[in-house]
Amino acid sequence: MELRGVEELMDLLYACRGATAEPDGHGRRTDVHDHALRTAALLRRRRPADKELQVAGLVHGIGRLLGAGTATGRADRAADAVRPLLGERVGRLVRERAADDGRPLDEDVLTLRQAAQEAHADASDAGVLEDWRTLLELVAARHSRLGSWGGVASAAAEDHHLPGA
């Protein structure tokens, strides 16, 4: 599945409400929607400038709605779904968060994993999904098929035959 826009992604994230993840280390089942919000909020506090990492924390659990299977398989499906919309880095972070192949992981993946683990025990209010829409739109705009904000401006100039295009 390839997401065609932020609205489809938001629908998928809302659909996570009521879906439960495997029990955490203490035998508790976690609501995927709430877990995503808490993970993203933890990442926002730790790395406020890293919007892609925060977004990876928000979307990492959508693979559960895209089909059954192993954690790695769900992560692969989630990564494949968000990569065209949110970019290569977000897709890689989502995929590697669940990787268990013994390769060393970079600091960003380790930070994402740690936030996802802590989000199981964190009972704080992490806000509502709608609060994340603007950030998702910003990240998606940066990674549009045209490549960047500059690419969007260049395409608009070409469409309107503006000088310098």
N, C-alpha and C positions, 0 to 999 in steps of 0.2 A: 504494500500500500504506500502510495506517495501522497503526502498531504499537499493540497493545492493552495492553501492559504491559512492565515492565522485563525480565521473563523472555524475552519475544519479542525484545526488543532485545539482550539478552545472547546469545541463540542466534544472532542475525544477526552480532553482533560476533565470536563464536567461529567462525562460518562464513567470516569473512574470512581465517582462517589459510590460508596457501598461495596465496591470491589475490595477484596481483602488480599493482603500479601501473606506469604508463609509466616508462621510464627517467628518472632524475633528470638533472641537468645534466652528470653525469659518465658517463652511459651505463649506470648500474647500475639494475637493477629492484629494487623494494622490496616486501617482504611487507606487505600492507595492514594486517594485524593488528598486526604489530610497529611499523609506522609510526604507527598510531593510539595505541598505548601510549606511544611515545616523544614524540609531539606533546603528548598530555595531560600527561605528566610534565614536559616543558619548561614548559608553561603553569602547572602547579602550582607550580614553582619561581619563575617570574616573577611570577605573580599569584595567590598562595595564597588570597586571599579571594574570588576570582572563580570560583565553582563552575560557573556556566553556561558561561563561556569554556573551562574545562577539559573540560567535557562535550562542548562543540562540537568540541574537538580530538580527543576520543575517537571521536566518531561521524561525523566529516566524510567518511570513506571508504566508508561503507556503500552509497552510491549505485552503486558498482561491482558489487555483488551484486544490485542491483535492476533491472539492465538495461544494455545496451550504449549507446553514444552518446558525445556530446561531454562534456568535463569539466563544462561548464555544465549539460547535461542530467542528468548523474549527480548533480550537486550539488542541482539542483531536486528530483529524486526523493528524495534523502536528506533534504532539508529538509522536504518534504511528509510523509515518513514519521515524522520525529521531532517535528515541531511540536505535534501534539495531546498527545503524551506529555511532552515536555520544555519546551514553551513557545515563545512567539513569538520571543524573543531567540535561543535556541539555533538555531531554524529559520532565522532571518535570517542569523546568523553562518555557518552551514553553506552557505547559498545564496550569500552575497556573497563567501565565500572564493574561489570559483571565477569570480566575475563578471569579465568583461573588456569592459565596455561604456563605459569611459572616465570613468565617474562617480567623483568623489572618494570614498574609503573612510574610514570612521571608524577611530579608533585601535584598537578591539577587533578589527576585521577584519584590519587590518594586523598586529597582534600574532599573530593566528591564522595568517595566511599565513606570517609569518616563522618561527614555531615549526614549521609543517608543512614548510617548506623545510629548516630546520636538522635536523629529524628524519630526513631522508634520509641525512645524513652522520653523525649521532650514533649511535655504536655502543654506548652505555651500556645497561646492563640497566635496563629501565623497569618491572620488576615483572610482575605477571600481571593478566589481565583481572578476575579475581574481586576484586581489591583495589578496583576501581572500582564494584562493585555497590551499596554503601551510598550513595555519592554519587549514582549514577543514581536510586536510590530516593528520596533526599531531594529532588532536583530534580524528579522526576516527581510527588512528593506536593505540592510547591508549585504545580504547574501542572495539578493534577487538574481534571477537568471542573467540579468545584465551585468552583474558582478559587483556593483557598488553604487553609492550615491552619485559618484561622478559618472558612472555608466548610465544611470537613469537620466541625469542632466544631459549627457551627450545624445542619448536616444531621443529625448524631447526636442533638443535642438535640431536634430536631423529630421524629425517628423514635421517640424514647423519651418524648416529651411532657414534657420536663424543664421546670421553672420557668424563665421568662425566654426561652423559645423562641418 
